[in-house]
C-alpha cells in the first residue's frame, strides 16, 4: 500500500500518533509522525510483534520488569511473577467465574485477587497490582519504544507520541472499554484515546487496497478474525461513489463471536494431548501433581503454542521439554490428525460466528450468505487448516480472500481510523458508519421501568435526550441507572437536598421537568452528558418554550465494577513514573556494564593473540595486564549488581588505558631496535628540546623589544605577560614542557651511555620497547607543547597590544583635558568632562603603573566583553599609538 494513496500531507502539529493492536497473546504497534509515516515499531530483537504481558521480579530489593519476548524464558521459571493475557481481565470481577477459570488454566501460578473497586488485581511477591496498572506498564513500554523510533528519525527531539488508537474486540463491553481507557490514562499519553474495533480496522485496511470497486454498487464482505480469545465475524459493505474524490463508504452491518473457537482453545487442546502422553509414559506422576505444578504447566503450554504454529503448516510437530517434572526430560510427536480429532464433533462451531452475523444483521436491508463477495481472514489462528476447511465448506474456496496480511491488517486499519479521528494527518477520506451491538437504557429512581435511549444497531457517535416529569416531592437524591443490555454499567446520583428547594421555589405554580441528555461517544461509551432543570409555568407550554431553571453538574458515579478515580490514577501513574525512572537508571548502568564486559573479554582475546605472536619470550607488562583482566572479570562476577555507573565507567577508562599501552607494545614487536635506531630517536629528541629553547628565546626577545615602550607608560611588560599567561591557564603548559625536557634529557643521557658501552645489545626486548615508547611519547608530547606554546605566546602578545593601546588612549584623553583646562575652555563637553573626572578619580595622575584596573591590565576580561564597534575604534587608535607592535601579530 503506497503511502501516497493514504497521506496527502501532515497537519502542522508537533504530535505523533501511535496505533496499537493490543491482542490477547501479542502486541503490534505502528507510529506516524512527520518523519515516520506508518512504520511498525520494532521490538528490541527487531521483530514486528511482541508478546503481550509483563514479568515483575523483586531482586535484592530492586523491582525488575521484563516485557515482550524475554517473558518466554521467564514464564516457565517464574510463572507466579508473570502476568500474560491481561486483556481478558479488563473490566471483569472475581465473580466472572468462566473468565477466572479460563485465565488460571492458561496462566498457572497467577494469584488473582479482588480490588476495592470490585475489579481484578494480580498479586506478585506480596504486592497487589490492579490489571489496569499492569496493562499501563505494557502500553508505556511500547510508547517508549515508539518515541525512541521517532527520535532516531527526527533529531529535533520535539516530536513524541501524544495520541493513541487501540484496536479492541467489537464485543468489548463498556466496563472493558473504560478499563482500557483508564490504563492508558496511567501512561505518559494524556490526550484522549480512540478505540477501534478489530473488524472495522480490517475493513478500512481492505477498502484502501481495493482500487477496483464497482461504482455505486455496495459490495459485502465478512471479516473472519480467529484470534486468541474467540472467532469473530464482522459483516460490512463497501461502496465507491461515482465521484471518485468522494469518500469510500464503509458500513458495519453485523457482528457475532464464538468463544469456543480461538487460539487459546487450540493451544489448550494440544496441551491436553501433551499432558496425556507424558502421564502415559510416566505412570508414577499423577495428573493432579502435574496440574498443580505451575512451572510444569507453563512449560507444557509454551510447547503447545509452538506446536500449534508448526501444525498449521505441517502434519506433525515435535514436542521437546527439558526437566518437565522431577528432572524428567520429555519428547514426543503430535500429529495434526490427533489435534483435529478433538474438534471433530464440534467442527461446525468454527463458522458459527459467520452464520450468527448473517442471521443478526443491524442494517435495514438484510443480505444472504450468497451475496457475500468474500471472507477476509485475520488473526493468527485463521491459518489453522481445519478453520480454512470449514470456511471453504460454508462459502466456497474461491471466496476466501487472502490478499491482506492477517498479522498486520488490524494495526494498519486501526492506525488509519485513529488518524482520521484526531485529524493530525490528512488521509484518504472515508465515510464510516458504525452501529452499537447492545441496547442502552436508563432507569430513573421512582420510575417503574427503564427507557431505551439507544437501541441495538444505533449508529454512533450519537446523542439523545429524555424529558422526565420531576417528582412532586424530592428525596435526598435522584438516581439514574445506565444499562448496557441488561447489565447496569453506571449509576449517576444527584444530591437534591438543597437544590430541589431552589427549583421548587423558582417554579411555584408550574411543573418541573428534568431534561437528561445522553451520549454514546466514538468509543461506544454510554454516559449522561448533562441534566437540565426546566419549568412549564402554565402547564400548557410546549417543550421548546419551557423556562430554564438550572444545569446540574454535581453528579456522583457508582457501579458494580468501578473505574479508577482521579486520585487512584494519580497514585498509580506516579508509581509507574518512579519505576520507569529507576528502570532507565538501571538500563544506563547495564549498558555501561555491557561495555565493560565487552572490553574485558576483548582484552582477553587480545592477550591470546599477543602471546601467540610473542612466542617463548616473556613480558612482565603482559603478565601484569593478564592479571588485571582476570581480577576485573572475577570482580564483576561477584559485584556487578552493586557497582554504580560512575564506578563502571572509571574501570572502563582504566581498562582502555592499559589496553592502549599493551597495544603499543604489540605494534612495536617487529620494530627495528638497534643502536642506529635509538641514535635516530636521540637526535629527534634533541631537536625537540632545541626547538623549545629556540621558541623560549624568541619569546623573551619579543618582550625585550616591547619593554622600553611599556616602561614609558609606566608598565612592566614581563609582569603583565606573566599575569596574562597565568589567567589564561597557559603557565601549566610551560611547567609540563620543562618537566618533559628534564625527563627526555635524562633518557638521552641514559641511551647515549648504553650505546657507547654497547650494553644496549644485551637489553631484553621488553626493555627496548619500553625505552622506544618512552622516547616517542615524550617527543610527541613536547612537539605538541611547542606548537601550543607558540600559539599561546601570540595570543598573549595580542592582549599586551590591546593593553598598550588602551593605556595610550587614556593618556591622550588626559593630555587633551589638561590642554583644555590650561586654555580655560569652559565650553568643553560635559560628558567628556565627566569621563575625565572619573579617570582622574581612578588615579591616572598618580603612579602610572596603577592607572589601569586589574581587569584592564590583563586584557582578557576586556577582550571578552568588548563589542565590535569598540574593537574597530581601538584599531584606529593603533596608528596614533605609534604601531609599536609588529604587523605579524
Steps between C-alpha positions, in 0.01 A plus 500: 500500500666819387501781752424749224155343472432549868680819598464837335688699762561519872320777686747746657501357854781357706320186611556141394229237486538141617270221389498190723355157428466388860445128456443232756827327417705753303530874445582697186546874472528750214629856538415798281691828515620753242825302473357148549199429282320181609801305623477188714663547840753219518579304814850510653563180302390680177179297473170646384287369787557447868366273771219658700582498868743595772722319751568676831770377734637638825873432479695604810246770575503633142185476287585353162245511216533295184291530186449336163695203375716485814190378685516171307798377699376645829143365503619140536740593783289762680134438405385665823679822396370513145175672396393411146173509302393802706244625247254231608500635860423864416163613635436164665446401862578188700131412458561427129569133567550393137753777444692416817503126430617547142772745604642276771506205262706701250712673767591250773652665804306827465363633829176687424326712759221758519554875540284739701345602167385140442751466216784250470857540618797264481714455809871460427754460781241627748418817303154548351502638144164603350462361148474856365843579644659190350348579160622860535857379555472289185365796300761740639782270392360508144459879514863535612617285209293708260648823637848354461419412138381857438815637663715295264318636194450857624803647676315820597360314799175700500274223371365227728190286542202699629211321328414130510255270326449148635339210314263295716243223452162629382324311783690688773251626756505854637670380819780347291531808281511733800763284671722523191454877484590517872817300430599745228438790742781358716755540219684808372230552233246738648294577190171322440540157340284345232391135513458323166331163455708225342243435226478866397881519496521214248218653294686833473827331407325286236302794356811708438661212313206452264528743206256292290176559693188518285347849489193552724455124550541379859729201539465284809779332691553313824811546711565167670748563779618186679713640778608369837178560692223427245391471138333825393304585187435860389267563206560825311433665166723708271360757257700717260306819409490609138712799590832326564616792717213431741563276802469124470203390712567232759198383695501241777189280471539218751728328746516169682761302691558145620708459816542122462722560195831682513872473549481445875255209448726342238803538727308351795406199287862438398609547863254230604649262242852570628387449857331166418808372317730598783285332765466191285877470480568602862245305702644600837401862438136579582287737298424697814866560580567599139210745483589656833863556396503856350841464338412169336168638371673814368751283311223287348300806390809660346575180309136480385515857363802411286338174386185685385710713265681195364178301445353786295757422230604140574339166577712444809658702777782387729461582868818524708489617863803496729451414867122500485452343845759358741780560246319282243562606141206431270492460123207396283331561165149633438319445170263753353235228488521458880430869543210501252342192660438702816283746305341244268160507668499880529659610173179677406564754777799632302269692265222558752595868528462550121151348509417713803602822325284415197206411724515811721554795269470856631427693181163536329547279192624156594715298263560127463823301515491476120526880475843496668785592266758342725621407846812689616713293736668664797669380816777243542270201549325563167795308351395179678404256215184384677377862515556562131338169408180589688485847343544350154211259568278793596577763236720325245876498459490781243350745750779464758703819456866482596624825348542674835775441755307312769753604764510874423168589337352597837784734593491661154127575517498605866777749431312652206176526702689671783660750261157580356360550852772739620553676167873540562578360157300532183394158373292372215139587598279225636129505584469253788178383660516299824211351693464401862476132591291560810192685620580794729232599749441709811289466810429799724424447867126504555426375147336160461707394197807587298498691173700412189732785407694336216369181341723220383625596155501875571764690306763660719629745609151616588307719742145476635286664771216383724264744674401384847214647703657584834348343813274720710717434801874454469686265729865539593615392157406418144659193344537415133610143436656440158482155341685325218251232397393366840823587683510809718813687399472828689291679762484880482391638837385863542484645852170692512495588872558872441457558129146354479370780728642761264344328201155481668523863604584608144205305358231543768190479281640285220634153439872419528662283231842342476645489150773234501735493201688177431810441293623187324846620404755390241636237739146364551496621859147575624466789746290796608619816330295747707179540698296818460223605741207664315169654603164484323349802675140473375473132423418564135834610359680297237828338592705753300338780704592361844688738725858416594549457876833326558776286348608211720876450507560327833442131422641208698569183302494145628480151354564138585837506318639848565746677273808662650443826686712806424689450828572136414616598152747749651626247755546213255644730233758642743605147593551409133694823440729419794560145374566631149763740634671224697483273195675763290771536764549122514503487122778758485696304762443177308610661174820619668548155650457342156767735364737405782443128455553532126822691560633239743412204278652679203813555709511129579490419129771758438720341767473164323596663170794678668626177659482318166707769327745528791586131496729392784596856593357620834376852570435621853269763348289224342493299824387805692224577251386135499469507879310829479243361254452180699454694824240736349299218341487315832402822675216556254366152549455561873437875524344624175159545663644745754707713262394853413516645151785726612703205633443304179602787274815556707591135455430525125745791473762312701458189284526694176807684624680177584385342176636798302837465674518131415389572143801727455722218624333261257546737205869538588583131506626511140665845529873557438664537841876520430755762603450699181125507553535634852757755380232633265262532795767685698554743211127556462461564873789747496332692217178524698687637804687749282171606342358580843804703599490690169132585559578613853786722376280657233226567755746671735630709210146609420455620856832683508404685181182624667646568844608861431165600352317355801741669745416838344133456592579360843446129439733202548455283188640184662266523798199564276603213271519252789176631648309443177663161459388384844144627453476311172628182669792490257772480762422130564615417146836662566542304822407177322747571220780566744431174684483305171829656384666399825372142464592486132849633565553231761379234256739633232794472740398151600467377141822671388685323777337169408596545135853598587549200729313271260283393795201566279574183304438291812172666605182290501240556229253631757743764633595611150133547409440686827785738423383549142141573612625739771701693239208517257251611765728775637594627154138510383390674817778759480434568130133558580588730791737693274218571260268595785766722654553686171130557456448609861788744480328663202175529695673659799683749277170595346356569846808710584439697182143573609621599845763738356253665263242545776760662724612733219142597433450589866816709503390691192166576658676629809732718292204647316320570827807672642530707184134605526545603861810707417314682222204567733259324268176529698300364208652156519250228453340401836506136420870512409568690824320242709697222337825684570406556865419134532839421349681735740307354793625156406855625550642576156700794640683283757723201448470403134529131573167506687299713258319206347281259693608142522244384248637754249860399571429137423303588193321165508172616653502817295551301184209272585253784559608746234257554212598507134464876486745561786754260352484689170556823691806353670637389167471858379695612805786263420657739252490791742648277769811461294446146359745364750383142432605313192242448225553126513325494837 
